């Protein structure tokens, strides 16, 4: 009777960060016998039901992710927050492991599976998981575009949904066009109209909720000229990116998402503003409260600065302007 796994099994275990599932050994009686022997001797350990860690000691995060997706069968894929963790759409680990399986698959978990310190598995079902699953990345997971749309579907409001879309594009993990194509392939998509409009904004360089609010509350209702967004400016040894640059008028509008910054970050902003002023570009800065609570005054300030630098357009009025007179 074999007491050690075959070379084939050992290679598979290495590829899967020390993890193997019993269903992967079907039809390989010597390897099944070796797995049972390793478990009895304590050289291997149970992770989830039918999934083994080919080592002693605490499993790594990657081993746990492999164990979870293997527990759910050959057609499963890590998805939602767990796939987002792997592809760096998010920076934090989720408490549970999210796995998507085909609609027809049924899985029942034993109570003991989540009593050994391993994260619980949250199952999602999809009729199109075969198309949504990435063809090459490991552990098996959904494509980045599918992941971000899953997060969008699960968001508590559209501001959160927009943050997933903008983070994915802002980190250059995917493009607005690729996400749009994935959205078009879904028969059902929450907030479809808003998602498609948001992707249009993101394509134009709107990469945060604050920038989106600026377009919606300040720029469009007051008919300000459209700036160049995420404008790249060379600074001696490095580049600086400006949120909104009105090129012909030498005016930048920067949007600060945090109410306060660390002193060192604040000084970086000041030094950049000083450099831009020396290059002939003046900078106006606004925060979330400015853009959402007093958009009419913000629009009027920007219009005044533009006029001083040659803009001949007319500032428009929105329904709120009568309640918030321009300075």
N, C-alpha and C positions, 0 to 999 in steps of 0.2 A: 504493500500500500504506500502510495506517495505521501511523504511527510512535508515536502516543500513544494510551493507552487512552481509551475513550469516557467520557462523563460518568457513565454508569451504573456502569462499572467503578471510576471514581475514587471515587464515593460508597460503593461496597461496600468498597473498600480503606480508606477513612477509617473506616467502621464497624468494621472488623476490625483496627484498630490497625496499618495499613500492610501487611497480609498478604492475599494472594489465592491460591486454589488453581486449578489448571488445569481441574479438573472443573467449577468454577463458570462457566467460560467456554465450555463446550461449546455448540455451535450459534451461537456469536458469532465467526465467522471473523476479522473485523477486530480484535477484542480479542485473540484468540490471536496474530495476527500482531504486534500492538503489544507483547504480552508478550515474544515471542521477540526482537523488536528491542531492547527495554529490557534484556533479559538480555545480549544480545551487546554492547551498548554499555557495560555495567557500571553502568548507572543502577539496575538492579534486581539482586537476588542470590537464589541458591538457598538455601532453608532446608532443609526436608525434601523428599523426592522429590515433584515435581509441585506444590510449594508455594513461593511466591515472596514475598520481602520487597521492597516497592516503595520502596526507599531504599538508601542506602549506609551503612556503619558498623555498629556492634554493635546487634543487635536488643534491644528492651526485654523485660522479663519477660512483659508482656501479649502482645507480638507472638509470643513463643515459644509461649505457651499456645494462642493462636489457630492458629499454624502446626501444632502437634501435633494438635489436634482436627480441623482441616481435612485433614490428611494421612490421617486414618482414615475420611474419607468423610462424606456428608451425614447419616447416621443416628447418628454418634458423639457422645459426650458426655464431657467431663472428669468424673472420678469419684474416689472414694476420697480420698487425701491431697491431691490437686490441687484437687478441688472443695472440700474442707475449707479449703484455703488461701484460695481465692477468697471463700468465705462466712465466713471468720474463725472457723471452729471451732477451727483451730490457728493459731499465730502464726508458724510457721516454714515455709520453702519446702521441698518435697520434692526430693531429688536427681533423681528420675525423674519423668516426667509420666504420670499414670495416666489412661487413656482406656477407656471401656466401649463395645463395639460389639455389634450383634445377633449371635446365635449363627450365623446363616447366612453372615455376612460373613467372607471370608478375606483377610488382608493379609500381604504379605511385605515385609520391610524390606531395603533394599540396605545392604551393609556401610558404604558411604561416608556414609550419612545421619547416623550418630552419630560421625563422625570429624572434624566441623568445629566442635566445641566445644558443640554443642547437646545438651541432655539426652536420654537415651534415653527411649523411649516404652514403658510397660508396658501391655499389652493385657489387658482383662478382657472376658469374653463373658457376655451375659445375654439370656434370651428375653423379658424385660420391659423392655428399655431404653427403648422408646417411651413407656411409662407412667412410668418413673422419671425421664426427662429433663424438666427444667424447661421449661415452654412459652414462657418469655419471656426469661429471663436470658441474658446473653452475657458471655464466650464460652459456647457450649452446655455445660451441665453438668447433673449429677443434682440433683434436689430435695434440700433440706437434710435432710429426714427419711430419704431414701434414702441420702444420703452417710453419715450417722452410723450407719445400720445396716450399710452396707458396711464402715465402720471397725470396728464391733463384730464382724462376721464375721472380720475379719483380725487381731483383737487376740490377743496371745500368752496372755493369761489374762483372767478376767472382771473383775478389778480395773481393768485397762486399759480393757476394754469399758465398764465403768460410768463411767469418767472421761470417755469420749467422750459418753455420754448426758447426764451431769450438766453437762458444759461447754456443750453445745448448749442445754440448757434454762436454765442459769445465766446465759448471755449473752443470753437472750431471743431466740435465733435461731429457735426452734421451741418447741412445748409437748410435754409428756409425752403428751397425748392425740393429737396429730398424729403423733408417732412410733409410738404404739400402733396407730393406723389403718394406717400404712405397714407395720408388722410383721405385722398381720393379713392384709395383701394378699399376703404372701410365702408360697409353698408350703413353702419351706425357710428356716429361720433358726437359726443356731447359738445355743445357750443360750436358746432361746425362753422357757422358764419363768422363768429368771433375769432375762432382759430385761424381761419383763412385770412381774415383782415389783419390779425396780429402778425402773421407770417409776411404779409406785404409790408407792414411797418418794420419788421425785423430786417427784411431785405434792404430797406432804406437806411438801416443803421440805428434803429430804435431798439436798444438792448437792455432796457430796464423798465420796471413799472413806472418809475419817476419820469423817464423820458417819454413813455407812452402817455402819461398824464399831461405832460408839457404839450405834446402834439394835440391832444384832445381838448384841453382846457384853455391853453394860451395861444398856440400858433394858429390852428385852423379857425376857431370861432372869431378871431380878431384879424384874420386875413394878413398875417405877417408873411414876409417872403420865406420861402423854404430854404433852410440852411443846408450846408454839407455836414452830414453827421459822421461822427467818429473820424474826424479829419486828422490825418497824420501830418505832423509838423516835425521837421528835423531840428534837433537841438545839439549842436556840437558833436557829442559822442553817442547820443541816443535819440529816440523818437518820442514825441509826446502826442497824445490823442485828445482832441477837443470834442466834447459832446456835440456842440452845434457851432459851426463857423459860417458866418455871413461873409464869404470871401470878398465880394466887391466893396464891402464897407469896413473891413478890418475890425469886425466885432465877433467875439466869442461869447457864447452863453454856456456856462458850466452848471451842471445839476448835481448837487451833493445829497446823496441818499441818507446819510446819517446826520442826526441833529448836532452831533459834536464829533470831532476827530481827536485822535491823539495829537499831542503837540508836534511831534516830528512829522506826521502826515500833513497837518495844517501848514507847517512851514514849507513842505514840499510844494503844496498848492500855491503858496505865496511866491516862492521862488520861480515857479513856472509862470505865474501871472506876470511877474516882473520881467521875465525873459520875453514873454509874448509882447509886452508893452514896448520893450526895446526894439521889437521887430515890427512895430506899428499896429499891433492888435490889442485892443482893450478887452477886458473880460468882465462880464456880469455873472454873478453867482446867485443861485436860488436853491432853496431846499424844498422838502415835501410840503411843508405848511404853506410856503409861498405859492406853489403851483396849484395846490388843491383848495386853499382858503382865500387867496386873493389873486386869482389869475388875471383879472382885468387890470389891476395895478401893475402886475408884472409885464403884461403886454404893452401897457402905456410906456413903461420905463424903457423897454427894448425899442419901441417905435421912436421914442425921443432920441435915444442913442443912435439909431439908424439914420434919422433925419439929419442929425448933426454931421453925419459922415456921408451924406449925399443921397439917401433914399428919398424918393419922391412919391411913394405910395401913400395910401390912405388907411389909417387904422380902422378896422371894422368894429362893430359893436355886437355883443352877444346879449341874451336876455338878462344876464346878471349885471351888465354894465350900468344900468340905471340905478341899481342898488349900491354899486361900488364905483363912485365917480373917479374918473382918471385924475391923477395928480397934475 
